[in-house]
Amino acid sequence: MINKFPYLAIISFLLLASNIQAKTITTEEYARSAWGDIEQVEIDTVKINDNLYLLYGVGGNIAVSIGRDGVLIVDDQLPLIFPKIKEAIKRLSKKDIVYTINTHWHWDHADGNLALNTDITKIISHSNARKNMADGGLINMGVTKLNQDPYPEEALPVITHDKGMTLYFNDEKVDIIHFGPAHTTGDSIIYFNNSNAIHFGDVFFSDSYPFIDVDNGGSISGVINFLEEATKIMDSETIVMPGHGNIANLSDVIETIEMLKIVKSKIVNMIKEGKTLQEVFDAKPTKEFDKKYDISSIGYFVDRAYASLKKDK
């Protein structure tokens, strides 16, 4: 089954509508409530080309580059399922995981760091993502707050960047790019130049509305800017590997940008009119897009978009 954004969006949707306050929970509590028996989940492997694959499991989608230099992965999901991830990778290449790139600090993309053999694998991220991992903290989804524990030293990135960097690996020019705060303050997208494929992390979801980590520097305006900048390095043939959801393309990214701009404009106008969050929610600002995007993601999207734009006021 293709992995979608895991957050308890249906529950979030209902809680927001009824003004019920949810409690803070741990990431493992959340993961088990979202996926049940995680250890029983199977890893799906999608081939991009002979050297690049995308793995689906229970967290963020994992890109896998294989070749003469070894294995490079983008994101690593959770320790509970990492043995199966390793098995799936071994079916593609017998070589070691040399690099792991974390697109950002969130647990469902980076907790697998805890299961890596960091004597062999070097972890890379944006400098802000490393700081978030080292400090830990709350991931505020509106009605649900997740507590992510600080990572031990051995699970932290040892190579960081502020504006971007490039690796030459497996006959690929791998650009790690940061266009400013978006989903968080430490997002990276990874562009495999020779394959014309981009892993977007959680700056882009293909099948659902985005989650914006406002309390950790994210904003709807930042997501729009980041995606617009990303389209400048894309063409109609670019393969888009989203943080969650099915493989997409440039048109899908452009459609998401337009959706975000329209929803942003609606919410800005309602904030100017003094509307509360509940009133904004009741006005259904996403209604015209609900056939394209998973409606169970409306709750956290509207909540966090509203919070983001209130900050901009």
Backbone torsions as a table, in degrees:
resi	resn	phi	psi	omega
1	MET	NA	134.1	-179.6
2	ILE	-69.6	128.9	-175.2
3	ASN	-75.1	129.0	173.9
4	LYS	-104.8	175.5	179.4
5	PHE	-58.3	128.0	-166.2
6	PRO	-82.2	-13.4	-169.8
7	TYR	-61.7	153.3	-174.1
8	LEU	-76.0	70.1	-170.2
9	ALA	-69.0	-38.0	179.0
10	ILE	-61.4	-45.4	177.8
11	ILE	-63.1	-43.6	178.2
12	SER	-58.1	-42.8	179.8
13	PHE	-58.3	-48.6	-176.5
14	LEU	-71.3	-39.6	179.7
15	LEU	-64.5	-41.6	179.6
16	LEU	-62.0	-43.5	-176.8
17	ALA	-65.4	-27.0	-177.3
18	SER	-107.6	7.0	176.7
19	ASN	58.8	35.8	176.8
20	ILE	-92.6	134.9	-179.5
21	GLN	-88.8	124.5	178.5
22	ALA	-90.4	160.7	-178.3
23	LYS	-90.3	166.0	173.1
24	THR	-80.6	133.4	-179.1
25	ILE	-128.4	163.6	177.2
26	THR	-80.3	162.5	178.9
27	THR	-65.5	-35.7	179.1
28	GLU	-68.4	-39.9	175.8
29	GLU	-59.7	-42.4	179.5
30	TYR	-65.4	-46.1	-178.2
31	ALA	-58.7	-43.7	-177.8
32	ARG	-71.4	-31.6	176.7
33	SER	-71.9	-30.4	-178.7
34	ALA	-81.9	-38.3	-171.6
35	TRP	-118.3	-7.4	179.6
36	GLY	72.1	-126.4	-177.7
37	ASP	-80.6	87.4	-172.8
38	ILE	-59.1	-37.5	-176.3
39	GLU	-62.3	-18.6	-178.9
40	GLN	-92.0	-7.2	-179.3
41	VAL	-70.4	137.3	178.7
42	GLU	-95.2	150.7	178.4
43	ILE	-91.5	126.5	175.2
44	ASP	-97.7	136.2	-178.5
45	THR	-116.2	126.5	177.8
46	VAL	-115.7	127.4	-179.5
47	LYS	-84.0	125.8	171.9
48	ILE	-88.8	-51.1	172.2
49	ASN	-156.1	-170.4	-175.3
50	ASP	-63.6	-20.1	-176.1
51	ASN	-116.2	-2.2	-174.7
52	LEU	-138.2	132.3	-177.5
53	TYR	-136.5	162.2	174.9
54	LEU	-126.0	127.9	179.8
55	LEU	-106.2	136.1	174.4
56	TYR	-112.6	136.8	177.7
57	GLY	-145.9	-111.7	-179.2
58	VAL	-120.7	0.2	177.5
59	GLY	-129.6	-150.3	179.6
60	GLY	-62.9	145.4	178.8
61	ASN	-58.0	140.5	-177.0
62	ILE	-110.6	121.1	171.4
63	ALA	-86.4	141.4	-179.7
64	VAL	-129.2	117.7	174.1
65	SER	-102.4	128.1	178.8
66	ILE	-122.6	154.4	178.6
67	GLY	166.3	-162.7	-172.7
68	ARG	-66.4	-24.2	-178.0
69	ASP	-86.0	-12.2	-177.1
70	GLY	123.8	-150.7	-176.6
71	VAL	-117.2	136.3	171.7
72	LEU	-122.5	131.8	176.7
73	ILE	-122.1	150.6	174.5
74	VAL	-111.3	112.7	-175.4
75	ASP	70.4	160.9	-171.5
76	ASP	-147.9	15.7	172.3
77	GLN	56.8	-127.5	-169.6
78	LEU	-125.1	149.4	177.0
79	PRO	-58.5	-33.5	-176.8
80	LEU	-62.1	-27.9	-178.7
81	ILE	-113.2	0.1	-174.7
82	PHE	-62.5	-33.2	174.9
83	PRO	-56.5	-38.0	177.9
84	LYS	-72.6	-33.2	175.4
85	ILE	-62.6	-45.0	178.6
86	LYS	-61.4	-39.7	177.9
87	GLU	-62.5	-42.9	179.7
88	ALA	-63.7	-39.4	178.6
89	ILE	-68.2	-39.2	179.4
90	LYS	-62.7	-27.4	176.5
91	ARG	-71.6	-18.2	178.7
92	LEU	-96.3	-35.5	-177.8
93	SER	-155.4	139.7	177.4
94	LYS	-87.1	-1.7	-176.4
95	LYS	-82.6	165.2	-177.7
96	ASP	-73.8	156.4	170.0
97	ILE	-78.1	108.2	-176.2
98	VAL	-85.6	-40.7	-179.7
99	TYR	-131.0	140.6	167.0
100	THR	-123.2	123.6	177.4
101	ILE	-103.9	122.0	174.1
102	ASN	-91.1	122.0	179.8
103	THR	-69.8	-24.7	176.0
104	HIS	-169.6	-171.1	-167.8
105	TRP	-92.6	-8.6	-171.7
106	HIS	-65.7	143.1	-173.1
107	TRP	-53.9	-39.1	-174.8
108	ASP	-76.8	-2.0	174.8
109	HIS	-115.1	-23.3	-169.3
110	ALA	-127.8	-8.6	-179.5
111	ASP	-63.8	-22.6	175.5
112	GLY	-61.5	-16.9	173.2
113	ASN	-52.3	-33.4	-177.4
114	LEU	-67.0	-18.8	-177.9
115	ALA	-104.7	-1.4	-179.5
116	LEU	-76.8	151.9	169.6
117	ASN	-88.9	93.4	-172.9
118	THR	-78.8	1.2	167.0
119	ASP	-71.0	-24.3	-179.0
120	ILE	-108.0	-41.9	-171.9
121	THR	-96.7	128.0	175.2
122	LYS	-98.8	130.8	-177.3
123	ILE	-99.3	136.5	-177.0
124	ILE	-123.7	141.1	173.2
125	SER	-160.7	174.8	168.3
126	HIS	-67.5	151.1	-177.5
127	SER	-61.8	-35.7	178.6
128	ASN	-68.6	-34.8	177.1
129	ALA	-64.4	-42.0	177.7
130	ARG	-60.6	-43.5	179.7
131	LYS	-61.8	-43.6	177.3
132	ASN	-60.0	-43.3	179.4
133	MET	-63.5	-39.4	-179.1
134	ALA	-69.3	-36.4	-176.4
135	ASP	-86.0	-30.3	-170.7
136	GLY	68.1	-175.4	177.4
137	GLY	148.1	-175.5	-177.9
138	LEU	-88.8	138.7	170.7
139	ILE	-107.3	105.7	-172.7
140	ASN	-89.8	112.7	179.1
141	MET	-102.1	14.6	-178.1
142	GLY	100.2	-91.7	-179.1
143	VAL	-88.0	-11.4	177.2
144	THR	-124.9	134.6	177.2
145	LYS	-123.0	128.1	179.6
146	LEU	-104.4	137.2	177.4
147	ASN	-100.2	114.9	177.9
148	GLN	-100.7	120.4	-179.1
149	ASP	-69.4	150.9	173.7
150	PRO	-60.4	145.7	177.4
151	TYR	-84.6	144.6	172.0
152	PRO	-67.4	161.8	-175.5
153	GLU	-53.5	-39.8	-175.3
154	GLU	-70.9	-13.6	179.5
155	ALA	-101.8	4.0	-178.7
156	LEU	-90.2	151.0	173.7
157	PRO	-57.9	140.7	177.6
158	VAL	-107.6	-7.6	174.5
159	ILE	-127.3	125.4	179.8
160	THR	-129.8	163.4	176.3
161	HIS	-138.8	161.4	176.0
162	ASP	-107.6	-39.3	-178.7
163	LYS	-122.1	-7.9	178.7
164	GLY	140.2	165.9	178.4
165	MET	-160.5	170.6	-178.2
166	THR	-132.4	137.5	171.3
167	LEU	-114.4	145.1	170.3
168	TYR	-112.0	107.7	-168.2
169	PHE	-150.8	133.6	179.9
170	ASN	54.6	42.9	179.6
171	ASP	58.5	26.7	176.7
172	GLU	-121.0	142.4	165.3
173	LYS	-91.6	110.7	-174.8
174	VAL	-106.2	106.3	179.4
175	ASP	-93.1	127.3	175.8
176	ILE	-105.8	116.4	-164.5
177	ILE	-124.2	138.1	176.2
178	HIS	-127.2	123.6	-179.4
179	PHE	-107.6	18.4	-179.4
180	GLY	107.9	174.9	179.5
181	PRO	-57.8	139.7	-179.4
182	ALA	-148.1	-97.7	173.8
183	HIS	-66.0	-39.2	172.3
184	THR	-139.9	-169.9	174.3
185	THR	-89.4	-2.3	-174.4
186	GLY	-128.9	40.6	-177.8
187	ASP	-81.8	141.4	171.4
188	SER	-126.3	139.0	164.5
189	ILE	-107.5	152.0	-174.9
190	ILE	-121.4	117.7	-176.6
191	TYR	-107.6	114.4	175.0
192	PHE	-88.2	98.5	-170.0
193	ASN	-60.0	-48.7	-175.7
194	ASN	-65.6	-30.5	179.3
195	SER	-89.5	-10.6	-174.8
196	ASN	50.6	52.4	-177.9
197	ALA	-134.7	140.3	-178.4
198	ILE	-125.9	131.0	167.9
199	HIS	-94.8	121.3	-173.0
200	PHE	-93.9	-5.6	-171.6
201	GLY	56.2	-150.3	-175.8
202	ASP	-91.6	14.4	171.0
203	VAL	-71.0	-23.2	-179.5
204	PHE	-139.7	126.6	168.8
205	PHE	-110.8	139.0	-177.2
206	SER	-86.3	-28.4	-170.2
207	ASP	-118.4	-2.3	-176.7
208	SER	-142.8	167.4	176.2
209	TYR	-69.8	149.8	-176.4
210	PRO	-75.3	156.1	168.8
211	PHE	-103.1	132.4	-178.6
212	ILE	-115.2	118.6	-178.4
213	ASP	-83.4	76.7	-173.0
214	VAL	-62.4	-40.7	-176.8
215	ASP	-68.4	-14.1	176.3
216	ASN	-117.6	35.4	168.6
217	GLY	93.5	-0.9	179.1
218	GLY	-78.8	160.3	176.7
219	SER	-158.3	153.8	177.9
220	ILE	-66.4	-35.8	177.4
221	SER	-64.8	-38.0	178.6
222	GLY	-66.3	-39.5	178.2
223	VAL	-63.3	-43.7	178.9
224	ILE	-59.7	-48.4	-179.3
225	ASN	-61.4	-45.0	-178.3
226	PHE	-60.2	-46.7	-179.1
227	LEU	-66.2	-38.9	178.2
228	GLU	-63.2	-41.1	177.3
229	GLU	-64.3	-39.7	-179.3
230	ALA	-63.6	-36.1	-179.0
231	THR	-63.5	-20.6	-179.2
232	LYS	-70.4	-19.8	178.6
233	ILE	-104.8	8.4	-177.2
234	MET	-109.6	163.0	169.5
235	ASP	-138.9	-177.0	-174.7
236	SER	-65.1	-16.2	-179.1
237	GLU	-97.0	-4.3	-177.2
238	THR	-64.9	131.5	177.2
239	ILE	-88.7	123.2	-176.9
240	VAL	-102.7	117.2	175.8
241	MET	-101.9	103.6	-176.8
242	PRO	-76.9	164.1	174.6
243	GLY	-61.1	-37.3	176.5
244	HIS	-144.1	140.9	177.1
245	GLY	109.5	-176.5	-175.5
246	ASN	-78.0	157.4	175.6
247	ILE	-57.1	138.8	-173.8
248	ALA	-131.5	-165.5	-178.5
249	ASN	-146.5	-176.4	-177.6
250	LEU	-57.4	-42.3	-179.2
251	SER	-59.1	-38.7	178.7
252	ASP	-64.8	-39.8	178.5
253	VAL	-65.5	-43.6	179.0
254	ILE	-62.2	-41.0	177.7
255	GLU	-62.2	-39.2	178.0
256	THR	-65.5	-41.2	177.3
257	ILE	-58.3	-46.8	-179.5
258	GLU	-63.3	-41.8	177.4
259	MET	-59.8	-46.5	-178.5
260	LEU	-62.2	-40.2	179.7
261	LYS	-64.5	-42.0	-178.9
262	ILE	-68.1	-46.5	179.5
263	VAL	-64.1	-41.7	177.3
264	LYS	-57.2	-47.3	-179.1
265	SER	-59.9	-42.4	179.3
266	LYS	-62.6	-45.1	-177.3
267	ILE	-69.3	-39.9	177.2
268	VAL	-57.3	-45.6	-179.2
269	ASN	-63.6	-39.3	179.3
270	MET	-69.9	-35.4	175.5
271	ILE	-63.4	-41.2	177.3
272	LYS	-61.6	-29.8	178.3
273	GLU	-83.0	-1.5	178.7
274	GLY	83.1	19.4	-178.3
275	LYS	-70.2	141.9	174.2
276	THR	-79.3	169.4	176.5
277	LEU	-57.4	-44.8	-179.5
278	GLN	-61.9	-40.0	178.3
279	GLU	-65.7	-38.5	176.4
280	VAL	-64.4	-44.8	178.9
281	PHE	-60.1	-44.7	-178.9
282	ASP	-65.1	-25.0	179.8
283	ALA	-76.4	-8.2	176.5
284	LYS	53.3	63.5	-176.7
285	PRO	-66.5	-14.7	-179.4
286	THR	-99.1	2.1	-167.6
287	LYS	-48.8	-43.1	-174.8
288	GLU	-71.1	-10.7	-178.1
289	PHE	-111.1	1.6	-170.9
290	ASP	-70.9	-13.4	175.2
291	LYS	-79.5	-23.8	-179.3
292	LYS	-89.0	-41.5	-174.2
293	TYR	-106.3	144.2	-179.7
294	ASP	-53.9	116.0	-174.7
295	ILE	-68.7	-17.2	178.6
296	SER	-69.6	-9.9	179.1
297	SER	-96.0	2.3	-177.3
298	ILE	-63.5	-41.4	-173.2
299	GLY	-54.5	-57.3	-177.0
300	TYR	-71.3	-29.5	-179.9
301	PHE	-66.0	-52.3	-178.8
302	VAL	-64.0	-42.4	179.3
303	ASP	-57.4	-51.2	-175.4
304	ARG	-75.8	-31.4	175.2
305	ALA	-64.5	-42.9	177.8
306	TYR	-61.2	-47.3	179.3
307	ALA	-60.1	-41.1	179.7
308	SER	-61.8	-46.1	-175.9
309	LEU	-75.3	-27.7	172.2
310	LYS	-63.3	-37.0	177.2
311	LYS	-65.5	-34.4	-177.6
312	ASP	-76.3	-14.9	-172.8
313	LYS	-60.1	NA	NA
